[in-house]
Amino acid sequence: MPLSHFLEYLKYEKKCSAHTFKAYQADLSAFSAFILSEYEQEEIATVHYPQIRTWIIRLVEKGISNRSINRKISSLKAYYNFLQKTKQLEISPLAKHTSLKTSKEVQVPFSEKEVEQVLENFESNTFEGLRDRLIIELFYSTGIRRRELIEIKLQNLDLPANLLKVKGKRNKERYVPLLESVKETLKKYLQDRKAVENAISEDYLFLTLKGVKMNETFVYRLINNYFRGVSSKVKKSPHILRHSFATHLLNQGADLNAVKELLGHSSLAATQIYTHSSMAELSKVYKNAHPRSKKK
């Protein structure tokens, strides 16, 4: 079965984001090129595991990280699972494959002070300034993902109820609460937004100055630029703001299950990664407060 059928399945049935779709397409195209060059084989649906293992070795020799290699293999797994699902393949060549070992990546959240510094130094008297402030406030006060923010439409807002509807992974919808301060910024932005909207993108909440929908790179650079001046952390991205949202809530005693629902996680295990930073803060408070610690 041609790869094009699988890619159509990703786009129209799985409704993958443009970023995810491009990653799958690039990984599968790279593997196809390797199989053609190395084995003069045009169809990757009939490869055997030793051929995939040879590709993995070549990637390692090129200095590709284990994490990136695992992602590429994940793309292949998805393709072979699709072939099994559509009865085109009986057994996946990756059925017994074990992922390469990776070191755990530590996500360091922004401090409360760093977030406040960014918000305090805003010039919100322009459309772009007001929009950028609202984006940061939404990320930090709701914990939504970058893709979820970009896809927000005007009809997703319920200002009387202080709620925002977002569409998460696998098109799962959820409601997140809006703080009163965020709601006020949102109202001001909606007024300024009327001057730049156009017929093409007017359904989407966030627009560029040209009146078109923002993309993921635009939002990443926006967050990176604003936090570059106040934070020395290696990663300064929308995901770190999401991480900060969860960590700061847990530091203040929020229930883990409640944070899970706000983040749109399908399992508690996905939310528990944020407890590591919270435990570090708790340990710090404990050491400073315990009588025996003070005596030392």
Secondary structure, DSSP 4 states (H G I P E B T S, - for coil): --HHHHHHIIIIIS---HHHHHHHHHHHHHHHHHHHHHH----GGG--HHHHHHHHHHHHHTT--HHHHHHHHHHHHHHHHHHHHTTS-SS-TTTT--PPP-PPPP-PPPPHHHHHHHHHT---SSHHHHHHHHHHHHHHHH---HHHHHT-BGGGEETTTTEEEEE-GGG-EEEEE--HHHHHHHHHHHHHHTTT--TTTTTBS-B-TTS-B--HHHHHHHHHHHHHTT---S--SHHHHHHHHHHHHHHTT--HHHHHHHHT-SSHHHHHTTHHHHHHHHHHHHHHH-HHHHH-
